[in-house]
Amino acid sequence: MIRVAVDAMTAEKGVHEVVHGAVRALKEYPDLKVLLVGDPAAMAPYLKKQDFGERLEIVPATQMIGMDEEPGAAFKAKKDASVSVTARLIKQGRADAATSPGNTGASLAAATLTLGRIKGLRRPAIMILMPSIHGCCALLDSGALVDCKSEDLVQWALMGSLYMSEVMGVKNPKVGLLSIGEEESKGNAQVFEATPLMKAAPFNFIGNVEGRDLFNGRCDVAVCDGFVGNIVLKAVEGIAKMIMNGIKESFKKGSFLEKIGGLLSKPTFNRFRKATSAEEQGGGPLLGLNGIFIITHGGATRVMIKNAIRVCYENVKHDMVRKMTAVIDAGQGKEA
């Protein structure tokens, strides 16, 4: 049985979306157990007709950290916050993985300070899978560490390459260093410092890549600091929504034949929406911890919660903590 703890109280759309997402995951995975963390009374109305026996457990938490609170201070002040209790369940051995749709900073603090980093790792990174013509491309860091060192980029590349190989089934993943041009002469000081380290590292480094290379299949893993990565992530989310909304509005305003064409094309557009939707990705693994913690979107729907639980499930199935530890411990990945 794979046990996943879920912070049920911090989603912007409400506790009902988290509960319904957990129910969907339980129905899909018969060997899954979900531990919903939060106010039992708030969850009870949405669980009346559900009977999963021991596969569903409610773990009380009396506090929560809001989106507008300062993460570090709130984490220290609210010992019984739902995100903190969620992370502690892994530490206590009651859960194999966890996810939270709450304050990203609070999730980072709770996960990192509770679980600790893999020995030898400087800083963890949030990895996001971006849509690509070949399936997807791993982008990291996407927001955990705004300023980083060149050594961090190498370690993140090691973990990203391993993840794409083990979880996503990509053979010999191509790793790129996100910059403003493919040439080695282009980039900032951080890129220049990281390039020789990346060349010497035991993964398939292909050199500098540009923003478009995340989507055209040139690379399977792209590394950058969290400042750049988060901007890329939010820009892509905005562009995807703009395209889908633009298509819908165009068909609404179109002629009768255009409307018929739109209806006939709906399955195609739905496949595109699914491929580019953050909901379908579920969330980003916080790689480099002594435990599996998935950070999902504050505005998560039940679909996104279900998929965040799926990502937890897949990471446990592939034993990713042990494999990440082996990569970092074995001389910067000389042996996996």
NORDAJO-V628593 format. One record per residue. N is the residue number from 0. RES is the residue in one small letter. SS is DSSP state (2 for helix, 1 for strand, 0 for the rest). PHI is phi in degrees with one decimal (none if undefined). D_CENTER is the distance of its C-alpha to the mean C-alpha in Angstrom with 1 decimal. Layout:
N;RES;SS;PHI;D_CENTER / N;RES;SS;PHI;D_CENTER
This chain:
0;m;0;none;22.5 / 1;i;1;-95.5;18.7 / 2;r;1;-107.8;18.2 / 3;v;1;-120.8;15.0 / 4;a;1;-91.1;15.4 / 5;v;1;-128.5;14.2 / 6;d;1;-71.3;15.0 / 7;a;0;-92.1;17.2 / 8;m;0;-103.6;18.8 / 9;t;0;-107.0;16.6 / 10;a;0;-69.7;15.4 / 11;e;0;-63.0;17.5 / 12;k;0;-84.2;18.7 / 13;g;0;108.0;20.1 / 14;v;2;-63.8;20.2 / 15;h;2;-62.8;21.5 / 16;e;2;-66.9;18.3 / 17;v;2;-66.7;16.4 / 18;v;2;-62.5;19.5 / 19;h;2;-63.9;19.9 / 20;g;2;-64.7;16.3 / 21;a;2;-64.3;17.0 / 22;v;2;-62.2;20.3 / 23;r;2;-61.0;19.1 / 24;a;2;-66.0;16.9 / 25;l;2;-63.2;20.0 / 26;k;2;-70.9;22.2 / 27;e;2;-83.4;20.1 / 28;y;0;-117.6;19.8 / 29;p;0;-67.4;23.2 / 30;d;0;-101.9;22.2 / 31;l;1;-107.4;19.5 / 32;k;1;-120.2;20.3 / 33;v;1;-114.7;18.5 / 34;l;1;-109.0;19.4 / 35;l;1;-86.8;19.2 / 36;v;1;-106.3;19.6 / 37;g;1;154.2;21.7 / 38;d;0;-83.7;25.1 / 39;p;2;-57.6;26.7 / 40;a;2;-65.6;29.1 / 41;a;2;-71.1;26.4 / 42;m;2;-87.5;24.8 / 43;a;2;-52.3;28.1 / 44;p;0;-59.5;29.1 / 45;y;0;-95.6;26.2 / 46;l;0;-118.7;26.8 / 47;k;0;-56.9;30.6 / 48;k;0;-97.2;30.7 / 49;q;0;-103.9;28.0 / 50;d;0;-140.1;29.2 / 51;f;0;-110.1;26.9 / 52;g;2;61.1;29.0 / 53;e;2;-74.5;27.5 / 54;r;2;-77.5;24.2 / 55;l;1;-128.2;23.4 / 56;e;1;-129.8;23.9 / 57;i;1;-100.1;24.0 / 58;v;1;-111.7;23.5 / 59;p;1;-66.3;25.2 / 60;a;0;-144.7;23.9 / 61;t;0;-93.4;26.3 / 62;q;1;-130.4;24.3 / 63;m;0;-146.9;21.2 / 64;i;0;-105.7;19.8 / 65;g;0;-77.4;20.0 / 66;m;0;-64.6;18.0 / 67;d;0;-94.3;21.2 / 68;e;0;-88.2;21.8 / 69;e;0;-71.2;21.6 / 70;p;2;-56.1;18.8 / 71;g;2;-61.6;20.9 / 72;a;2;-65.5;24.0 / 73;a;2;-66.4;22.6 / 74;f;2;-62.1;20.9 / 75;k;2;-71.1;24.4 / 76;a;2;-79.0;26.4 / 77;k;0;-108.9;24.7 / 78;k;0;-66.9;24.7 / 79;d;0;-105.4;24.2 / 80;a;1;-64.6;21.3 / 81;s;2;-57.6;19.1 / 82;v;2;-67.3;15.9 / 83;s;2;-70.1;18.3 / 84;v;2;-61.4;19.8 / 85;t;2;-59.3;16.5 / 86;a;2;-66.4;15.7 / 87;r;2;-66.4;19.4 / 88;l;2;-61.6;19.5 / 89;i;2;-69.1;17.6 / 90;k;2;-58.6;20.1 / 91;q;0;-80.1;23.0 / 92;g;0;81.7;22.2 / 93;r;0;-89.1;21.9 / 94;a;0;-134.6;18.3 / 95;d;0;-94.5;16.5 / 96;a;1;-160.8;12.9 / 97;a;1;-152.3;11.6 / 98;t;1;-146.1;9.4 / 99;s;1;-144.5;10.4 / 100;p;0;-98.0;10.6 / 101;g;0;-89.0;13.0 / 102;n;0;-47.2;13.9 / 103;t;2;-60.1;11.1 / 104;g;2;-61.7;13.9 / 105;a;2;-67.6;15.2 / 106;s;2;-63.0;12.0 / 107;l;2;-61.3;12.0 / 108;a;2;-64.2;15.8 / 109;a;2;-62.3;15.8 / 110;a;2;-68.4;13.5 / 111;t;2;-68.8;15.0 / 112;l;2;-75.0;18.6 / 113;t;2;-82.7;18.6 / 114;l;2;-90.5;17.2 / 115;g;0;78.3;18.2 / 116;r;1;-89.1;17.3 / 117;i;0;-58.3;18.2 / 118;k;0;-57.7;21.8 / 119;g;0;96.7;22.3 / 120;l;0;-89.2;18.9 / 121;r;0;-73.9;19.5 / 122;r;0;-145.1;16.1 / 123;p;0;-75.0;12.5 / 124;a;1;-140.8;9.8 / 125;i;1;-88.2;6.3 / 126;m;1;-105.6;5.5 / 127;i;1;-119.2;5.0 / 128;l;1;-92.8;7.5 / 129;m;1;-96.0;10.5 / 130;p;1;-65.7;13.4 / 131;s;1;-140.4;16.4 / 132;i;0;-65.3;19.9 / 133;h;0;-101.6;19.3 / 134;g;1;125.5;16.2 / 135;c;1;-160.8;13.1 / 136;c;1;-132.0;12.6 / 137;a;1;-81.7;9.9 / 138;l;1;-112.5;9.9 / 139;l;1;-153.7;9.8 / 140;d;0;-89.6;10.4 / 141;s;0;-112.2;8.9 / 142;g;0;149.5;10.5 / 143;a;0;-75.1;11.0 / 144;l;0;-132.0;14.5 / 145;v;0;-65.1;16.6 / 146;d;0;-112.4;19.4 / 147;c;0;-137.3;19.2 / 148;k;0;-104.6;21.8 / 149;s;2;-61.0;22.3 / 150;e;2;-63.1;21.9 / 151;d;2;-62.9;18.3 / 152;l;2;-60.2;17.6 / 153;v;2;-66.6;19.4 / 154;q;2;-64.3;17.5 / 155;w;2;-64.7;14.1 / 156;a;2;-63.6;15.7 / 157;l;2;-58.7;16.9 / 158;m;2;-70.0;13.6 / 159;g;2;-63.8;12.0 / 160;s;2;-64.2;15.3 / 161;l;2;-63.1;15.4 / 162;y;2;-62.3;12.0 / 163;m;2;-64.7;13.2 / 164;s;2;-72.9;16.6 / 165;e;2;-78.9;16.0 / 166;v;0;-86.8;13.2 / 167;m;0;-95.8;13.8 / 168;g;0;73.5;17.5 / 169;v;0;-87.9;18.1 / 170;k;0;-79.8;21.3 / 171;n;0;46.6;21.7 / 172;p;0;-54.4;18.7 / 173;k;1;-85.0;20.0 / 174;v;1;-108.1;18.6 / 175;g;1;-122.2;19.3 / 176;l;1;-101.8;19.7 / 177;l;1;-66.6;18.9 / 178;s;0;-149.1;22.2 / 179;i;0;-97.2;24.8 / 180;g;0;-174.8;26.7 / 181;e;0;-74.0;26.9 / 182;e;0;-69.2;29.9 / 183;e;0;-64.1;29.8 / 184;s;0;-77.4;32.0 / 185;k;0;-107.0;29.4 / 186;g;0;137.8;26.7 / 187;n;0;-99.2;26.8 / 188;a;2;-59.2;27.9 / 189;q;2;-62.3;24.4 / 190;v;2;-65.1;24.2 / 191;f;2;-61.0;27.8 / 192;e;2;-70.0;27.3 / 193;a;2;-77.4;24.3 / 194;t;2;-55.4;25.9 / 195;p;2;-64.6;28.5 / 196;l;2;-67.9;26.0 / 197;m;2;-66.6;23.7 / 198;k;2;-62.8;26.9 / 199;a;2;-85.9;27.9 / 200;a;0;-79.3;24.6 / 201;p;0;-84.1;24.4 / 202;f;0;-143.5;22.1 / 203;n;1;-84.0;22.9 / 204;f;1;-81.1;22.9 / 205;i;1;-108.0;24.2 / 206;g;1;99.4;24.6 / 207;n;1;-66.8;23.6 / 208;v;1;-130.0;21.7 / 209;e;0;-102.3;21.7 / 210;g;2;-53.5;19.3 / 211;r;2;-67.9;20.7 / 212;d;2;-72.4;20.0 / 213;l;2;-67.1;16.3 / 214;f;0;-114.0;17.6 / 215;n;0;-94.9;21.0 / 216;g;0;88.2;20.2 / 217;r;0;-67.5;21.6 / 218;c;0;-133.3;18.7 / 219;d;0;-103.2;15.9 / 220;v;1;-137.7;14.2 / 221;a;1;-126.9;14.7 / 222;v;1;-115.9;14.7 / 223;c;0;-165.2;15.7 / 224;d;0;-73.1;15.7 / 225;g;2;-66.9;13.3 / 226;f;2;-66.1;16.0 / 227;v;2;-66.0;16.2 / 228;g;2;-60.8;12.6 / 229;n;2;-69.5;11.9 / 230;i;2;-63.9;15.1 / 231;v;2;-59.8;14.3 / 232;l;2;-59.0;11.1 / 233;k;2;-67.5;13.3 / 234;a;2;-64.5;16.2 / 235;v;2;-64.6;14.8 / 236;e;2;-59.8;13.7 / 237;g;2;-66.8;17.3 / 238;i;2;-64.7;19.0 / 239;a;2;-60.5;17.7 / 240;k;2;-66.0;19.0 / 241;m;2;-62.1;22.1 / 242;i;2;-63.0;22.9 / 243;m;2;-65.2;22.6 / 244;n;2;-65.8;24.6 / 245;g;2;-63.4;27.1 / 246;i;2;-64.1;27.7 / 247;k;2;-60.8;28.3 / 248;e;2;-65.9;30.7 / 249;s;2;-63.2;32.5 / 250;f;2;-68.4;33.3 / 251;k;2;-62.1;34.5 / 252;k;2;-87.7;36.9 / 253;g;0;-79.7;38.0 / 254;s;0;-72.6;41.1 / 255;f;2;-58.8;41.7 / 256;l;2;-65.9;41.1 / 257;e;2;-65.6;37.9 / 258;k;2;-64.9;36.7 / 259;i;2;-62.4;37.7 / 260;g;2;-61.2;35.8 / 261;g;2;-63.9;32.7 / 262;l;2;-64.7;33.1 / 263;l;2;-67.0;33.6 / 264;s;2;-89.8;30.6 / 265;k;2;-55.3;28.3 / 266;p;2;-58.9;26.8 / 267;t;2;-65.7;26.0 / 268;f;2;-64.4;24.3 / 269;n;2;-65.7;22.3 / 270;r;2;-64.4;21.0 / 271;f;2;-65.2;20.1 / 272;r;2;-60.2;18.4 / 273;k;2;-64.2;16.3 / 274;a;2;-68.6;15.4 / 275;t;2;-106.3;14.3 / 276;s;0;-81.1;12.9 / 277;a;2;-65.4;9.5 / 278;e;2;-59.1;10.8 / 279;e;2;-71.7;10.9 / 280;q;2;-72.2;7.4 / 281;g;0;88.0;6.7 / 282;g;0;165.6;3.2 / 283;g;1;-111.5;0.6 / 284;p;1;-64.9;4.2 / 285;l;1;-88.2;6.9 / 286;l;1;-78.6;9.2 / 287;g;0;108.7;12.9 / 288;l;1;-101.8;13.7 / 289;n;0;-83.6;16.3 / 290;g;0;167.2;14.1 / 291;i;1;-100.0;10.8 / 292;f;1;-134.6;8.8 / 293;i;1;-107.2;5.5 / 294;i;1;-96.7;5.3 / 295;t;0;-113.3;6.0 / 296;h;0;-74.4;8.8 / 297;g;0;-60.5;12.2 / 298;g;0;-91.9;13.9 / 299;a;0;-60.7;12.2 / 300;t;0;-91.9;14.9 / 301;r;2;-61.7;15.8 / 302;v;2;-65.4;14.4 / 303;m;2;-68.4;10.8 / 304;i;2;-62.1;11.4 / 305;k;2;-59.0;13.0 / 306;n;2;-74.8;10.2 / 307;a;2;-64.8;7.7 / 308;i;2;-64.9;10.8 / 309;r;2;-59.8;11.1 / 310;v;2;-63.1;8.0 / 311;c;2;-57.2;9.6 / 312;y;2;-56.9;12.9 / 313;e;2;-65.3;12.3 / 314;n;2;-65.1;11.3 / 315;v;2;-67.7;14.4 / 316;k;2;-56.0;16.5 / 317;h;0;-91.1;15.9 / 318;d;0;54.6;16.7 / 319;m;2;-69.0;14.1 / 320;v;2;-63.7;15.1 / 321;r;2;-62.5;18.7 / 322;k;2;-69.9;18.0 / 323;m;2;-63.2;16.0 / 324;t;2;-61.0;18.9 / 325;a;2;-62.5;21.4 / 326;v;2;-64.3;20.1 / 327;i;2;-72.9;20.3 / 328;d;2;-70.4;23.4 / 329;a;0;-84.0;25.3 / 330;g;0;58.8;26.4 / 331;q;0;62.8;23.2 / 332;g;0;87.1;22.5 / 333;k;0;-64.8;26.1 / 334;e;0;-136.2;25.7 / 335;a;0;-103.3;22.6
